[in-house]
Amino acid sequence: MMIPPLIRKPLDCLRNYLRDAQIVRHVERFDGSGRLRRLEDFDFDEFSANVLKFVQGQQTDESGIRFRYSASSRVPTLYASTYACMTFSLLQQLGHLNGAQRQAWREYLDSFQSPDDGLFYDPAVMNDIFPDSDWWGARHLALHLISAYTDLGGRPRYPFKFLSPYYDVDYIRDWLDAQEWQTAAIGTGDIDNKIMNIGCLLQYQRDQWSDAAAGEAISYLKEYLLGKINPATGMWGGFDPCDPAQRSRMVQFAYHLFPLFFYDGHAAFDHDKIVELVLQTQNIIGGWGVRLNSSACEDIDSIDILVRLAPHVPGRRTEIDAALCKAFRWVLCNQGADGGFVFRLFEPFVYGHDATSSARGEGALLPTWFRTLSLAYLARYLSISDKFVIRRCPGYEF
């Protein structure tokens, strides 16, 4: 039955109210559970054991290599194996593997790589959007895989030949000149994810294969991006910083571009403006989005920027510390009874394909890795624990 618009809007408001009330009760129960009365009470070993139990529960055979994405998934996927590997690494578990076991995992990853372009193709998740999306899909998967290879002490069998068009600076310029840098429309597409995927893989190509042409390409790409920064915000695009939704999207956009600079040691930005705006993206219960049940992506986008820029704004240290302490509690609130984390509280999430999807309240491997990474950055910054392992690789972890 079609619901008339005049009725639909009040119904949507009621649903949002009930959802938010449920989230607040969930946070209150967490605070009252005694699980984390003080940040100093965080027990890495207990936390690690719970997460590992969940991840190991997604194994589909005795190989220790093949994993399903969630309990709802029926088949192992390369995405799931990659997230399992990266989560194990964060929690000090890959050190238990011997050389042959590491080699077996690398060979499993290699089996999906095409020698023609260097990208990875998993038949279990191939669909219409896989070849040319960047929030999920072939290029996105490749950027995650280089972290897994780094964790396993190796590199892919083939270099990333698909990057060759980007060795032409005219090609990069024409590609990026076509974007609407001066308006908020820049945030309606997937260009920020694509820039991150292309740029970070160029850095990896430069470093792992001593590829001088890739190095020249990433240098030009960074120079171009620096010229597109909006001086009013210190970030990119013509977003309205007074609009909460646009401000949040601006920070998400910037998160995807900053790693190109941070990884190479470039930090010459307008730190005060950026930190001021990022702090404003935190909601009242500690998450980093307009909605109370902020996603794993929204949360780490703001957390990562603040952690990296905090040393450059000593006058904001007290405010940043308070915000990140709230964030630590909030991220933990997204861990379920099964030990896994959800992408967004009380919502299902289809991650590009049914084989990489999760039901409402169900732990899944993408948010489990991403939220564990958030906690690793927070724990290191707040001196809560020094047991998380963050290896150096272009992209997400360094």
HUHU-V709323 format. One record per backbone hydrogen bond with DSSP energy under -0.5 kcal/mol. CO is the residue of the C=O (numbers start at 1). NH is the residue of the N-H. If there is no record, write none. Layout:
# HUHU-V709323
co->CO nh->NH
co->CO nh->NH
This chain:
# HUHU-V709323
co->2 nh->4
co->4 nh->7
co->4 nh->8
co->5 nh->9
co->6 nh->10
co->7 nh->11
co->8 nh->12
co->9 nh->13
co->10 nh->14
co->11 nh->15
co->12 nh->16
co->13 nh->17
co->14 nh->18
co->15 nh->19
co->16 nh->20
co->17 nh->21
co->18 nh->22
co->19 nh->23
co->20 nh->24
co->21 nh->25
co->22 nh->26
co->23 nh->27
co->24 nh->28
co->25 nh->29
co->26 nh->30
co->27 nh->31
co->28 nh->32
co->29 nh->33
co->30 nh->33
co->30 nh->35
co->31 nh->34
co->34 nh->37
co->38 nh->41
co->39 nh->42
co->42 nh->44
co->43 nh->47
co->44 nh->48
co->45 nh->49
co->46 nh->50
co->47 nh->51
co->48 nh->52
co->49 nh->53
co->50 nh->54
co->51 nh->55
co->52 nh->56
co->53 nh->57
co->55 nh->58
co->56 nh->59
co->58 nh->68
co->61 nh->64
co->66 nh->60
co->66 nh->61
co->67 nh->77
co->69 nh->365
co->70 nh->73
co->77 nh->81
co->78 nh->82
co->79 nh->83
co->80 nh->84
co->81 nh->85
co->82 nh->86
co->83 nh->87
co->84 nh->88
co->85 nh->89
co->86 nh->90
co->87 nh->91
co->88 nh->93
co->89 nh->92
co->90 nh->389
co->93 nh->96
co->94 nh->97
co->98 nh->102
co->99 nh->103
co->100 nh->104
co->101 nh->105
co->102 nh->106
co->103 nh->107
co->104 nh->108
co->105 nh->109
co->106 nh->110
co->107 nh->111
co->109 nh->112
co->110 nh->113
co->112 nh->121
co->114 nh->118
co->117 nh->162
co->119 nh->114
co->121 nh->123
co->122 nh->125
co->122 nh->126
co->127 nh->130
co->127 nh->131
co->129 nh->133
co->130 nh->133
co->130 nh->138
co->133 nh->139
co->137 nh->141
co->138 nh->142
co->139 nh->143
co->140 nh->144
co->141 nh->145
co->142 nh->146
co->143 nh->147
co->144 nh->147
co->144 nh->148
co->145 nh->149
co->146 nh->150
co->147 nh->151
co->148 nh->152
co->149 nh->154
co->150 nh->153
co->159 nh->161
co->160 nh->163
co->161 nh->164
co->162 nh->165
co->163 nh->166
co->164 nh->167
co->165 nh->168
co->167 nh->169
co->168 nh->171
co->168 nh->172
co->169 nh->173
co->170 nh->174
co->171 nh->175
co->172 nh->176
co->173 nh->177
co->174 nh->178
co->176 nh->179
co->179 nh->181
co->180 nh->183
co->180 nh->186
co->183 nh->186
co->183 nh->238
co->184 nh->187
co->185 nh->188
co->190 nh->194
co->191 nh->195
co->192 nh->196
co->193 nh->197
co->194 nh->198
co->195 nh->199
co->196 nh->200
co->197 nh->201
co->198 nh->202
co->199 nh->203
co->200 nh->204
co->201 nh->205
co->202 nh->206
co->203 nh->207
co->204 nh->208
co->205 nh->209
co->205 nh->211
co->210 nh->212
co->211 nh->215
co->212 nh->216
co->213 nh->217
co->214 nh->218
co->215 nh->219
co->216 nh->220
co->217 nh->221
co->218 nh->222
co->219 nh->223
co->220 nh->224
co->221 nh->225
co->222 nh->226
co->223 nh->227
co->224 nh->228
co->225 nh->228
co->226 nh->229
co->228 nh->237
co->229 nh->231
co->230 nh->233
co->230 nh->234
co->230 nh->235
co->235 nh->230
co->238 nh->184
co->239 nh->241
co->240 nh->243
co->242 nh->244
co->243 nh->247
co->244 nh->248
co->245 nh->249
co->246 nh->250
co->247 nh->251
co->248 nh->252
co->249 nh->253
co->250 nh->254
co->251 nh->255
co->252 nh->256
co->253 nh->256
co->253 nh->257
co->254 nh->257
co->254 nh->258
co->255 nh->259
co->257 nh->260
co->257 nh->261
co->258 nh->261
co->258 nh->262
co->259 nh->263
co->261 nh->266
co->262 nh->265
co->265 nh->267
co->267 nh->269
co->269 nh->271
co->270 nh->274
co->271 nh->275
co->272 nh->276
co->273 nh->277
co->274 nh->278
co->275 nh->279
co->276 nh->280
co->278 nh->281
co->279 nh->282
co->283 nh->286
co->287 nh->283
co->292 nh->294
co->295 nh->299
co->296 nh->300
co->297 nh->301
co->298 nh->302
co->299 nh->303
co->300 nh->304
co->301 nh->305
co->302 nh->306
co->303 nh->307
co->304 nh->308
co->305 nh->309
co->306 nh->310
co->309 nh->312
co->310 nh->313
co->313 nh->316
co->314 nh->317
co->316 nh->320
co->317 nh->321
co->318 nh->322
co->319 nh->323
co->320 nh->324
co->321 nh->325
co->322 nh->326
co->323 nh->327
co->324 nh->328
co->325 nh->329
co->326 nh->330
co->327 nh->331
co->328 nh->332
co->329 nh->333
co->330 nh->334
co->331 nh->334
co->332 nh->335
co->334 nh->342
co->336 nh->339
co->340 nh->336
co->341 nh->364
co->343 nh->296
co->344 nh->347
co->349 nh->351
co->349 nh->358
co->350 nh->352
co->353 nh->356
co->354 nh->357
co->355 nh->69
co->356 nh->351
co->358 nh->349
co->359 nh->362
co->363 nh->71
co->364 nh->341
co->364 nh->368
co->365 nh->369
co->366 nh->370
co->367 nh->371
co->368 nh->372
co->369 nh->373
co->370 nh->374
co->371 nh->375
co->372 nh->376
co->373 nh->377
co->374 nh->378
co->375 nh->379
co->376 nh->380
co->377 nh->381
co->378 nh->382
co->379 nh->383
co->379 nh->384
co->379 nh->385
co->388 nh->390
co->389 nh->391
co->391 nh->393
co->394 nh->396
co->396 nh->398
co->397 nh->393
